[in-house]
Amino acid sequence: MATNPTRQTLLEVGTELINRHGFTATGIEAVLKAADVPKGSFYHHFKSKEDFALAVVDGFASRLEQILRTTLEAEGSPLERLHRFLSDRMDLFVQNRCVRGCLLGNLGQELAASHPRLAARLQEAFDMWCERVADCLREAQARGELRADLPAGALAGFILSGFQGSLLRAKLACSPEPIREFRDTLFATVLHP
């Protein structure tokens, strides 16, 4: 199925604006102006701003899953792949001038209590993220690279929570150092063979 170019433009622009300013501060008019499309085009593709945000999250989660699969299912040591994934996320944070965090984490903090449909979709995306990491950890355990007594699913949740927390602190400090500290401590302690 071909993607409608106007819908795709709205989603790309919306993702950028929501990631930069948040859901509440991103008005439909700003998206329309930045995308250079008329208002009717927005409502042709989306019933509401919340439906638009759900589509933004779907697109982001889909791209993230592809990145996770490409990185975590590559050749080599599973723990090296996980280290590379976290390092790549830190590098992306630096490329974005240390001001933009994870769209999923940002929206979760902003909307969890006020938009149950969005909160549920964000939770699904986080669950997918945890499952990809857990698969990588299970592989490390099967290879004898990681203690087998650590439940891979719980450990993946711990890693995701720690990473999201380090990303929040990095945004506040406008520095990648909290992410680096998290990654290095994680591999020196919990993921140390």
Secondary structure, 3 states (H helix, E strand, C coil): CCCCHHHHHHHHHHHHHHHHHCCCCCCHHHHHHHHCCCHHHHHHHCCCHHHHHHHHHHHHHHHHHHHHHHHHCCCCCHHHHHHHHHHHHHHHHHHCCCCCCCHHHHHHHHHCCCCHHHHHHHHHHHHHHHHHHHHHHHHHHHCCCCCCCCCHHHHHHHHHHHHHHHHHHHHHHCCCHHHHHHHHHHHHCCCCC
